[in-house]
Amino acid sequence: MFDNFGNDPVFSPEQVLENRGRVAIFIDGSNLFYAALQLGIEIDYTKLLYRLTAKSRLLRSFFYTGVDRTNEKQQGFLLWMRRNGYRVIAKDLVQLPDGSKKANLDVEIAVDMMALVKSYDTAVLVSGDGDLAYAVDAVSYRGSRVEVVSLRSMTSDSLINVADRYIDLNEIKEDIQKTTKPHDNSYRSFSSVSIEYEEKPR
């Protein structure tokens, strides 16, 4: 009876995209940074925004990241992001006893997803952090769809299980990677690899 369960989706990918309504995007910068390293690519954030919006109506795109205020290269990148379609939510990196630095923005992501839940129909969460599973589940109970986008090897099963749709970054890397020449110094060419994170993936 259950042999073919899950093999035939109720809706085709095209139908899913047609019914996304208003879309809000929430990007965990640290998680995306390490996913890009794993994939060996540099992210083109203009392409990323276009791919995640997928011709739907974009409400707002949030980018959450830890920052080093003395890092001019990173500050330049974040300024470019603010001027090109992203609302940047930044938190200072905190040095831990072992010498590493970290900025946890899970709470900020969860609060924003919940605060805006009545304003969007579909939330696109770019993160594999299982700590966000409860927030995703809460958003779903309030009637909004949630799509999770992350690298499968870095994505918690609990997050995938509560999402309405899961997209592996490996499957869309050709659509979102930078293709400009290495000598292009424009801010558009900056990618997640350009952000000099000192925090470690969870």
C-alpha positions as CSV (number, residue, x, y, z in Angstrom):
1,M,0.0,0.0,0.0
2,F,2.8,2.4,0.9
3,D,5.4,1.1,-1.6
4,N,5.2,4.2,-3.9
5,F,4.5,6.8,-1.2
6,G,6.3,10.0,-1.9
7,N,7.3,9.2,-5.5
8,D,4.5,11.1,-7.1
9,P,4.2,14.7,-5.8
10,V,0.7,16.2,-5.3
11,F,1.9,19.3,-7.2
12,S,4.4,19.7,-10.0
13,P,7.4,22.1,-9.4
14,E,5.7,24.5,-11.8
15,Q,2.4,24.5,-9.8
16,V,4.4,25.0,-6.6
17,L,6.0,28.1,-8.0
18,E,2.7,29.4,-9.3
19,N,1.2,29.3,-5.8
20,R,4.0,30.9,-3.8
21,G,2.2,34.3,-3.5
22,R,4.3,36.9,-1.7
23,V,7.7,35.7,-0.8
24,A,10.0,36.7,2.1
25,I,13.6,35.5,2.1
26,F,15.7,34.8,5.2
27,I,19.4,34.1,4.7
28,D,21.7,32.7,7.4
29,G,24.9,34.3,6.1
30,S,27.2,32.0,8.1
31,N,25.5,28.9,7.0
32,L,25.5,30.0,3.3
33,F,29.2,30.9,3.6
34,Y,30.2,27.4,4.7
35,A,27.9,25.8,2.2
36,A,29.6,27.8,-0.6
37,L,33.0,26.6,0.7
38,Q,31.8,23.0,0.6
39,L,30.6,23.5,-3.0
40,G,33.7,25.3,-4.1
41,I,31.8,28.2,-5.5
42,E,31.4,32.0,-5.0
43,I,27.9,33.3,-4.6
44,D,26.6,36.0,-6.9
45,Y,24.0,37.6,-4.7
46,T,22.1,39.2,-7.6
47,K,21.6,35.8,-9.1
48,L,20.8,34.3,-5.7
49,L,18.0,36.8,-5.1
50,Y,16.6,36.3,-8.6
51,R,16.7,32.5,-8.2
52,L,15.1,32.4,-4.8
53,T,12.4,34.9,-5.8
54,A,11.7,32.8,-8.9
55,K,9.4,35.5,-10.5
56,S,7.2,35.6,-7.5
57,R,6.4,38.9,-5.7
58,L,9.2,39.6,-3.3
59,L,8.2,41.2,0.0
60,R,11.7,41.6,1.4
61,S,15.0,39.7,1.6
62,F,16.9,39.6,4.9
63,F,20.6,38.7,5.2
64,Y,21.8,37.8,8.7
65,T,25.5,37.9,9.5
66,G,28.2,38.3,12.2
67,V,30.5,41.3,11.5
68,D,33.9,42.5,12.3
69,R,33.6,46.3,12.4
70,T,37.3,46.7,11.6
71,N,37.0,44.6,8.4
72,E,36.7,47.2,5.6
73,K,36.3,44.6,2.9
74,Q,33.3,43.0,4.7
75,Q,31.8,46.5,5.4
76,G,32.0,47.3,1.7
77,F,30.3,44.0,0.9
78,L,27.5,44.7,3.3
79,L,27.0,48.2,2.0
80,W,26.6,46.7,-1.5
81,M,24.1,44.2,-0.2
82,R,22.0,47.0,1.4
83,R,22.0,48.9,-1.9
84,N,21.0,45.9,-3.9
85,G,17.9,44.4,-2.5
86,Y,18.9,43.0,0.9
87,R,18.0,44.1,4.4
88,V,21.1,43.4,6.4
89,I,20.8,42.3,10.0
90,A,24.3,42.4,11.6
91,K,25.6,41.4,15.0
92,D,29.1,41.9,16.3
93,L,31.2,38.7,16.5
94,V,32.0,37.7,20.1
95,Q,35.3,36.1,20.9
96,L,35.0,32.7,22.7
97,P,37.4,31.3,25.3
98,D,39.0,29.1,22.7
99,G,39.9,32.1,20.6
100,S,37.3,31.6,17.9
101,K,34.6,34.2,17.1
102,K,30.9,33.7,16.7
103,A,27.6,35.5,16.3
104,N,24.5,33.5,16.6
105,L,21.5,35.1,14.8
106,D,19.0,32.2,15.1
107,V,16.8,34.3,17.4
108,E,16.8,37.2,15.0
109,I,15.8,35.0,12.1
110,A,13.0,33.3,14.1
111,V,11.6,36.6,15.4
112,D,11.5,38.2,12.0
113,M,9.9,35.1,10.4
114,M,7.2,35.2,13.0
115,A,6.7,39.0,13.1
116,L,6.1,39.1,9.3
117,V,4.1,35.9,9.0
118,K,0.9,37.7,8.1
119,S,2.7,39.7,5.4
120,Y,4.0,36.8,3.2
121,D,2.6,33.6,1.8
122,T,5.9,31.8,1.4
123,A,9.1,32.1,3.5
124,V,12.4,31.0,1.9
125,L,14.9,30.1,4.6
126,V,18.5,29.7,3.5
127,S,19.9,27.7,6.4
128,G,20.4,24.1,7.5
129,D,20.3,24.9,11.2
130,G,18.0,22.5,13.0
131,D,17.6,25.1,15.8
132,L,15.2,26.9,13.4
133,A,12.9,23.9,13.0
134,Y,10.5,25.1,15.7
135,A,10.2,28.5,14.1
136,V,9.5,27.0,10.7
137,D,6.9,24.7,12.2
138,A,5.2,27.7,14.0
139,V,5.2,29.7,10.7
140,S,3.5,26.7,8.9
141,Y,0.8,26.5,11.6
142,R,0.0,30.1,10.9
143,G,-0.8,29.3,7.2
144,S,2.4,30.3,5.4
145,R,4.5,27.9,3.3
146,V,8.2,27.5,4.1
147,E,10.9,26.5,1.6
148,V,14.3,25.5,3.0
149,V,17.4,26.0,0.9
150,S,20.7,24.6,2.0
151,L,23.4,22.1,1.3
152,R,22.1,18.6,2.2
153,S,25.2,17.5,4.1
154,M,24.8,20.6,6.3
155,T,21.1,20.5,6.8
156,S,19.3,19.0,9.8
157,D,16.7,16.4,9.1
158,S,14.4,18.1,11.6
159,L,14.4,21.2,9.5
160,I,13.6,19.3,6.3
161,N,10.8,17.4,7.9
162,V,8.9,20.6,8.9
163,A,9.5,22.4,5.6
164,D,7.0,22.4,2.8
165,R,9.7,22.2,0.2
166,Y,13.5,21.5,0.4
167,I,16.0,22.6,-2.2
168,D,19.6,21.4,-2.1
169,L,22.1,24.2,-2.9
170,N,24.1,21.6,-5.0
171,E,21.1,21.4,-7.4
172,I,21.0,25.2,-8.1
173,K,24.7,26.1,-7.8
174,E,25.0,26.7,-11.5
175,D,22.2,29.4,-11.2
176,I,23.7,31.3,-8.2
177,Q,27.5,31.1,-8.6
178,K,29.7,34.0,-9.7
179,T,30.9,33.9,-13.2
180,T,32.7,37.2,-13.4
181,K,36.5,37.3,-13.9
182,P,38.7,37.0,-10.8
183,H,40.1,40.6,-11.4
184,D,36.6,42.2,-11.2
185,N,36.7,44.2,-8.0
186,S,33.2,45.5,-8.1
187,Y,31.0,44.8,-5.1
188,R,28.7,42.8,-7.3
189,S,31.5,40.3,-7.7
190,F,31.7,39.8,-3.9
191,S,30.4,36.5,-2.7
192,S,30.0,34.6,0.5
193,V,33.6,33.5,0.2
194,S,34.6,37.2,0.3
195,I,33.2,37.6,3.8
196,E,36.0,36.8,6.2
197,Y,34.1,34.9,8.8
198,E,36.0,33.8,11.9
199,E,33.0,32.0,13.4
200,K,32.8,28.2,13.0
201,P,29.8,26.3,11.6
202,R,27.5,24.6,14.1
